[in-house]
Amino acid sequence: MSTLTEAITYYFNPTAEELQVLQAQFKPMQLAKGDFYLQAGQYGPKLGFIRDGYLRIYQYYEGEEVTQWVSGPGQFITEVQSLLFEKPCRWYIEAITDCTIDNLAGDAYRAMPGLLPNWSLIEKLFMAKCFAVMEDRIFTFLSLTAEERYQV
């Protein structure tokens, strides 16, 4: 998925009207290499769509940085605990290149039920599709070698 429109259509499965409402809530932002989208311990609910660039999601474990994921163009990025449950972030999300992100602020995300009457179903479909991506990612981690995972 190379555009926000394609990603929203795939993940949220909205009507044409819902698509327009959703797209209007995302605002462009720039991150320079080394800037943080979110930081562990801070409150920062938001959902981003990466237009260009790469972000690394990581945490410290026994004094070492452990990368959980690298997200790139065409992918959504968030810290679920912060976005959905308004808790402090658990992960560091750092730009490893200059990035352009379409960003949905937490306030805008929480306002969606008032803008889209069908929001609970739309959100449920989005989370289910994200969960399926995570399941696939875990399976490849368990079943493929590092070299094979890199080629996928």
Backbone hydrogen bonds in HBPLUS format (Angstrom, degrees):
<---DONOR---> <-ACCEPTOR-->    atom                        ^
c    i                          cat <-CA-CA->   ^        H-A-AA   ^      H-
h    n   atom  resd res      DA  || num        DHA   H-A  angle D-A-AA Bond
n    s   type  num  typ     dist DA aas  dist angle  dist       angle   num
A0007-ALA N   A0003-THR O   3.01 MM   4  6.29 162.7  2.04 152.1 157.2     1
A0008-ILE N   A0004-LEU O   2.83 MM   4  5.98 167.9  1.84 157.6 160.7     2
A0009-THR N   A0005-THR O   2.95 MM   4  6.05 160.7  1.99 147.1 153.1     3
A0010-TYR N   A0006-GLU O   2.93 MM   4  6.11 158.9  1.97 147.7 153.2     4
A0011-TYR N   A0007-ALA O   2.84 MM   4  5.93 173.2  1.85 160.0 160.6     5
A0012-PHE N   A0008-ILE O   2.81 MM   4  5.28 152.0  1.89 137.1 146.6     6
A0013-ASN N   A0009-THR O   3.11 MM   4  4.84 136.3  2.31 113.0 123.3     7
A0019-LEU N   A0015-THR O   2.86 MM   4  6.05 153.5  1.93 151.2 158.8     8
A0020-GLN N   A0016-ALA O   3.20 MM   4  6.49 155.3  2.27 143.1 148.0     9
A0021-VAL N   A0017-GLU O   3.13 MM   4  6.48 160.4  2.17 150.7 155.8    10
A0022-LEU N   A0018-GLU O   2.86 MM   4  6.08 167.9  1.88 156.1 159.3    11
A0023-GLN N   A0019-LEU O   2.90 MM   4  6.04 174.0  1.90 156.0 158.0    12
A0024-ALA N   A0020-GLN O   3.10 MM   4  6.16 155.1  2.16 144.3 150.6    13
A0025-GLN N   A0022-LEU O   3.04 MM   3  5.48 147.9  2.14 110.9 120.2    14
A0026-PHE N   A0023-GLN O   3.19 MM   3  5.59 149.8  2.29 110.6 118.4    15
A0027-LYS N   A0103-ASN O   2.73 MM  76  5.05 164.8  1.76 139.7 140.3    16
A0103-ASN N   A0027-LYS O   2.73 MM  76  5.05 174.2  1.73 137.0 136.5    17
A0029-MET N   A0101-ILE O   2.73 MM  72  5.28 138.8  1.90 153.3 166.4    18
A0101-ILE N   A0029-MET O   2.91 MM  72  5.28 170.9  1.92 156.1 159.2    19
A0031-LEU N   A0099-CYS O   2.96 MM  68  5.02 161.3  2.00 139.7 142.4    20
A0099-CYS N   A0031-LEU O   2.74 MM  68  5.02 165.8  1.76 154.0 157.0    21
A0035-ASP N   A0032-ALA O   2.85 MM   3  5.47 165.6  1.87 147.2 148.7    22
A0034-GLY N   A0095-ALA O   2.80 MM  61  5.28 171.4  1.81 141.3 144.3    23
A0095-ALA N   A0035-ASP O   2.82 MM  60  5.53 170.8  1.83 173.3 175.8    24
A0037-TYR N   A0093-ILE O   2.69 MM  56  5.40 159.4  1.73 157.2 164.5    25
A0038-LEU N   A0093-ILE O   3.42 MM  55  5.10 158.8  2.47 127.5 132.9    26
A0093-ILE N   A0038-LEU O   2.88 MM  55  5.10 172.3  1.89 145.4 142.7    27
A0042-GLN N   A0039-GLN O   3.14 MM   3  5.76 162.3  2.18 135.6 139.4    28
A0041-GLY N   A0089-CYS O   2.72 MM  48  5.21 169.1  1.73 143.5 140.9    29
A0089-CYS N   A0042-GLN O   2.80 MM  47  5.57 173.4  1.80 148.5 148.2    30
A0106-GLY N   A0045-PRO O   2.87 MM  61  4.63 119.7  2.23 151.6 134.4    31
A0047-LEU N   A0104-LEU O   2.91 MM  57  5.05 159.0  1.95 143.1 150.2    32
A0104-LEU N   A0047-LEU O   2.70 MM  57  5.05 160.2  1.74 154.6 161.5    33
A0048-GLY N   A0077-ILE O   2.80 MM  29  5.06 176.2  1.80 159.0 160.2    34
A0077-ILE N   A0048-GLY O   2.70 MM  29  5.06 146.3  1.81 145.1 149.8    35
A0049-PHE N   A0102-ASP O   2.78 MM  53  5.02 148.6  1.87 140.6 151.3    36
A0102-ASP N   A0049-PHE O   2.82 MM  53  5.02 163.8  1.85 150.5 152.3    37
A0050-ILE N   A0075-GLN O   2.88 MM  25  5.59 173.1  1.89 164.0 162.7    38
A0074-GLY N   A0050-ILE O   2.77 MM  24  5.63 159.7  1.81 170.4 163.2    39
A0051-ARG N   A0100-THR O   2.82 MM  49  5.38 150.0  1.90 150.1 158.6    40
A0052-ASP N   A0100-THR O   3.21 MM  48  5.05 155.9  2.27 139.1 139.8    41
A0100-THR N   A0052-ASP O   2.86 MM  48  5.05 152.0  1.94 137.2 142.7    42
A0096-ILE N   A0054-TYR O   2.87 MM  42  5.66 162.5  1.90 141.9 147.9    43
A0055-LEU N   A0071-SER O   2.89 MM  16  5.29 159.5  1.93 150.5 157.4    44
A0071-SER N   A0055-LEU O   2.83 MM  16  5.29 157.7  1.87 159.3 163.7    45
A0056-ARG N   A0094-GLU O   2.77 MM  38  5.32 162.1  1.81 155.8 157.0    46
A0094-GLU N   A0056-ARG O   2.93 MM  38  5.32 158.1  1.98 153.2 153.2    47
A0057-ILE N   A0069-TRP O   2.86 MM  12  5.21 177.2  1.86 157.6 158.1    48
A0068-GLN N   A0057-ILE O   2.75 MM  11  5.56 159.9  1.79 149.3 156.2    49
A0069-TRP N   A0057-ILE O   3.35 MM  12  5.21 157.9  2.41 139.4 140.1    50
A0058-TYR N   A0092-TYR O   2.88 MM  34  5.27 157.8  1.93 148.6 156.1    51
A0092-TYR N   A0058-TYR O   2.82 MM  34  5.27 176.1  1.83 165.7 166.4    52
A0059-GLN N   A0066-VAL O   3.09 MM   7  5.46 151.2  2.17 139.3 146.8    53
A0066-VAL N   A0059-GLN O   2.74 MM   7  5.46 162.5  1.77 168.7 174.9    54
A0061-TYR N   A0064-GLU O   2.75 MM   3  5.27 159.8  1.79 152.5 157.6    55
A0064-GLU N   A0061-TYR O   3.01 MM   3  5.27 165.5  2.03 113.8 118.1    56
A0075-GLN N   A0072-GLY O   3.18 MM   3  5.94 136.1  2.38 149.2 151.3    57
A0082-SER N   A0079-GLU O   3.00 MM   3  5.55 123.8  2.32 114.1 127.4    58
A0083-LEU N   A0079-GLU O   2.96 MM   4  6.15 166.7  1.97 157.3 161.8    59
A0084-LEU N   A0080-VAL O   2.86 MM   4  5.77 169.8  1.87 157.4 160.0    60
A0085-PHE N   A0081-GLN O   3.10 MM   4  5.29 141.1  2.26 120.1 131.7    61
A0087-LYS N   A0081-GLN O   3.40 MM   6  5.80 158.6  2.45 121.6 125.5    62
A0086-GLU N   A0082-SER O   3.08 MM   4  4.52 128.4  2.36 117.0 120.6    63
A0108-ALA N   A0105-ALA O   3.06 MM   3  5.27 115.7  2.49 101.7 116.7    64
A0109-TYR N   A0105-ALA O   2.91 MM   4  6.25 154.2  1.98 152.7 161.2    65
A0110-ARG N   A0106-GLY O   2.88 MM   4  6.12 162.7  1.91 153.6 157.4    66
A0111-ALA N   A0107-ASP O   3.03 MM   4  6.19 129.1  2.30 136.0 149.4    67
A0111-ALA N   A0108-ALA O   3.20 MM   3  5.00 132.2  2.44  90.3 103.4    68
A0112-MET N   A0109-TYR O   3.21 MM   3  5.47 159.9  2.25 107.7 113.9    69
A0114-GLY N   A0111-ALA O   3.02 MM   3  5.66 137.9  2.20 119.8 130.2    70
A0115-LEU N   A0112-MET O   2.88 MM   3  4.97 134.6  2.09 103.4 117.2    71
A0116-LEU N   A0112-MET O   2.75 MM   4  5.76 160.5  1.78 172.4 175.1    72
A0119-TRP N   A0116-LEU O   2.92 MM   3  5.21 152.2  2.00 127.4 126.0    73
A0121-LEU N   A0118-ASN O   3.15 MM   3  5.77 126.4  2.46 116.1 127.5    74
A0122-ILE N   A0118-ASN O   3.12 MM   4  6.36 166.1  2.14 153.9 158.3    75
A0123-GLU N   A0119-TRP O   2.76 MM   4  5.83 171.5  1.76 163.6 164.8    76
A0124-LYS N   A0120-SER O   3.08 MM   4  6.09 152.6  2.15 134.1 141.9    77
A0125-LEU N   A0121-LEU O   2.98 MM   4  6.23 160.8  2.01 153.7 157.5    78
A0126-PHE N   A0122-ILE O   3.04 MM   4  6.29 157.3  2.09 147.8 154.3    79
A0127-MET N   A0123-GLU O   2.93 MM   4  6.21 167.2  1.95 156.5 158.8    80
A0128-ALA N   A0124-LYS O   2.95 MM   4  6.12 157.0  2.00 148.2 155.0    81
A0129-LYS N   A0125-LEU O   2.99 MM   4  6.18 160.0  2.03 150.0 154.5    82
A0130-CYS N   A0126-PHE O   2.98 MM   4  6.23 157.4  2.03 150.4 157.2    83
A0131-PHE N   A0127-MET O   2.87 MM   4  6.04 154.0  1.93 146.3 153.7    84
A0132-ALA N   A0128-ALA O   2.99 MM   4  6.27 151.2  2.07 144.9 152.3    85
A0133-VAL N   A0129-LYS O   3.09 MM   4  6.40 152.5  2.17 145.1 151.7    86
A0134-MET N   A0130-CYS O   3.03 MM   4  6.35 155.8  2.09 147.6 154.2    87
A0135-GLU N   A0131-PHE O   2.86 MM   4  6.20 155.6  1.92 150.7 157.6    88
A0136-ASP N   A0132-ALA O   3.00 MM   4  6.26 160.8  2.03 149.2 153.6    89
A0137-ARG N   A0133-VAL O   2.92 MM   4  6.17 155.9  1.98 147.6 154.8    90
A0138-ILE N   A0134-MET O   2.89 MM   4  6.15 161.7  1.92 155.5 159.5    91
A0139-PHE N   A0135-GLU O   2.94 MM   4  6.16 160.0  1.98 149.7 155.4    92
A0140-THR N   A0136-ASP O   2.99 MM   4  6.26 162.7  2.02 152.1 155.8    93
A0141-PHE N   A0137-ARG O   3.02 MM   4  6.25 151.1  2.11 144.2 152.7    94
A0142-LEU N   A0138-ILE O   2.97 MM   4  6.24 151.0  2.06 149.3 156.7    95
A0143-SER N   A0139-PHE O   2.85 MM   4  5.96 146.4  1.96 150.9 160.7    96
A0144-LEU N   A0140-THR O   2.96 MM   4  5.39 149.7  2.05 141.1 143.8    97
A0149-ARG N   A0145-THR O   2.89 MM   4  6.16 159.6  1.93 156.5 162.2    98
A0150-TYR N   A0146-ALA O   3.02 MM   4  6.22 152.1  2.10 145.5 152.8    99
A0151-GLN N   A0147-GLU O   3.23 MM   4  6.50 144.1  2.36 142.4 151.1   100
A0151-GLN N   A0148-GLU O   3.17 MM   3  5.18 124.2  2.49  94.7 108.4   101
A0152-VAL N   A0148-GLU O   3.18 MM   4  6.46 131.0  2.43 141.2 153.8   102
A0152-VAL N   A0149-ARG O   3.21 MM   3  5.18 136.4  2.41  95.6 107.4   103
